[in-house]
Amino acid sequence: MQGVTVVGMGLFAGPVGVLVAYLACYAVHGASNPLHSGLLHRQVDGPYRTSVLSLNSMMAQPAAALGGVVLTALAAATSVSTAMVVGAVVLAVAAPLYLPAWRAGRLAVADPTDPSVVPAPAEQHATR
C-alpha cells in the first residue's frame, strides 16, 4: 500500500494531488510501523529482542539516507515523477519479504497444538 501511495505522489498532477497522496502515504506508513514492530517482537526471543530492535533502527537510518541521496540524484537526472515511481517500486518489491514470518505466525495461531507447526521464538520463550 505504501508503494501505491508513493506512486500517487509521483503521478498526481498539481500541488493538491501531491498533498493528498502525501497524506495517504503518511497514514499508510504510520499504520505499517506497528505491524513491523509486532513482527519483530514475535519473531525474536526475549534475550535478543533488544539487540534486534536496535539493529533494526540502526539499519533504517542509513538506508533512508542512502535512498534519499539516490532518489534525489535520479530526480535531478530524470524527473521527480520518475524518482517517486522508482522509490515506490523498491517499497513494493520489498513487501513480500514479510510473507514468511506472516505465514509462520498465522500457522501458529491456526493450530497451536499441531506438532508440525514450529512456534516463533517469542512463543517458545513464553511457554517455558
C-alpha positions as CSV (number, residue, x, y, z in Angstrom):
1,M,0.0,0.0,0.0
2,Q,2.8,2.4,0.8
3,G,4.3,1.9,-2.6
4,V,0.9,2.6,-4.2
5,T,0.6,5.9,-2.3
6,V,4.2,6.9,-3.3
7,V,3.2,6.2,-7.0
8,G,0.3,8.5,-6.3
9,M,2.6,11.3,-5.2
10,G,4.8,10.7,-8.2
11,L,2.0,10.8,-10.8
12,F,-0.7,13.1,-9.5
13,A,-0.7,16.5,-11.2
14,G,-0.6,19.7,-9.2
15,P,0.1,20.5,-5.6
16,V,-3.4,19.3,-4.3
17,G,-2.8,15.9,-5.8
18,V,0.7,15.6,-4.3
19,L,-0.7,16.8,-0.9
20,V,-3.5,14.3,-0.9
21,A,-1.1,11.5,-1.9
22,Y,1.4,12.5,0.7
23,L,-1.2,12.4,3.5
24,A,-2.3,9.0,2.3
25,C,1.3,7.8,2.3
26,Y,1.9,9.2,5.7
27,A,-1.2,7.4,7.1
28,V,-0.2,4.1,5.5
29,H,3.4,4.4,6.8
30,G,2.1,5.1,10.3
31,A,-0.2,2.1,10.1
32,S,2.6,-0.2,8.9
33,N,5.1,0.7,11.7
34,P,3.2,-1.1,14.4
35,L,2.9,-4.2,12.2
36,H,6.6,-4.2,11.5
37,S,7.4,-3.8,15.2
38,G,5.0,-6.5,16.2
39,L,6.6,-8.8,13.7
40,L,10.0,-8.2,15.2
41,H,8.7,-8.8,18.7
42,R,7.0,-12.1,17.8
43,Q,9.9,-13.4,15.8
44,V,12.8,-12.7,18.2
45,D,13.4,-14.5,21.5
46,G,13.4,-12.3,24.7
47,P,17.1,-12.0,25.4
48,Y,17.8,-11.0,21.8
49,R,14.8,-8.7,21.2
50,T,16.5,-5.5,22.3
51,S,19.5,-6.1,20.1
52,V,17.3,-6.9,17.1
53,L,15.2,-3.8,17.6
54,S,18.3,-1.7,18.0
55,L,19.8,-3.2,14.8
56,N,16.5,-2.5,13.0
57,S,16.8,1.2,13.9
58,M,20.5,1.3,13.0
59,M,19.7,-0.1,9.6
60,A,16.7,2.1,8.9
61,Q,18.6,5.3,9.3
62,P,21.4,4.8,6.8
63,A,19.0,3.0,4.4
64,A,16.7,6.1,4.4
65,A,19.7,8.4,3.9
66,L,21.0,6.3,1.0
67,G,17.6,6.2,-0.5
68,G,17.3,10.0,-0.2
69,V,20.6,10.6,-1.9
70,V,20.0,8.1,-4.7
71,L,16.4,9.2,-5.4
72,T,17.4,12.9,-5.3
73,A,20.2,12.2,-7.9
74,L,17.7,10.2,-10.0
75,A,15.2,13.1,-9.8
76,A,17.9,15.6,-10.9
77,A,18.9,13.4,-13.8
78,T,15.4,12.5,-15.0
79,S,12.3,13.8,-13.2
80,V,10.7,13.9,-9.8
81,S,7.9,11.6,-11.0
82,T,10.5,9.0,-12.1
83,A,12.3,9.1,-8.8
84,M,9.0,8.7,-6.9
85,V,7.9,5.7,-9.0
86,V,11.3,4.1,-8.5
87,G,11.0,4.6,-4.8
88,A,7.5,3.1,-4.9
89,V,8.8,0.1,-6.8
90,V,11.5,-0.5,-4.2
91,L,8.9,-0.4,-1.4
92,A,6.6,-2.8,-3.3
93,V,9.4,-5.3,-4.2
94,A,10.4,-5.4,-0.5
95,A,6.9,-6.1,0.8
96,P,6.9,-9.9,0.0
97,L,9.9,-10.3,2.3
98,Y,7.4,-10.1,5.2
99,L,5.4,-13.1,4.0
100,P,7.4,-16.0,5.5
101,A,7.2,-14.5,9.0
102,W,3.5,-13.6,8.5
103,R,2.7,-17.2,7.4
104,A,4.6,-18.7,10.3
105,G,2.6,-16.5,12.7
106,R,-0.7,-17.5,11.0
107,L,0.1,-21.2,11.2
108,A,1.0,-21.0,14.9
109,V,-2.3,-19.2,15.6
110,A,-4.3,-21.5,13.4
111,D,-3.4,-24.7,15.3
112,P,-1.1,-24.3,18.3
113,T,-1.5,-28.0,19.2
114,D,-0.2,-29.2,15.8
115,P,3.4,-30.5,16.4
116,S,4.4,-29.8,12.8
117,V,3.8,-26.0,13.5
118,V,7.0,-24.5,14.8
119,P,6.2,-21.6,17.0
120,A,8.1,-18.3,16.7
121,P,11.0,-17.9,19.2
122,A,9.0,-15.4,21.3
123,E,6.2,-18.0,21.7
124,Q,8.7,-20.7,22.7
125,H,10.1,-18.4,25.4
126,A,6.6,-17.6,26.7
127,T,5.7,-21.3,27.2
128,R,8.8,-22.1,29.2
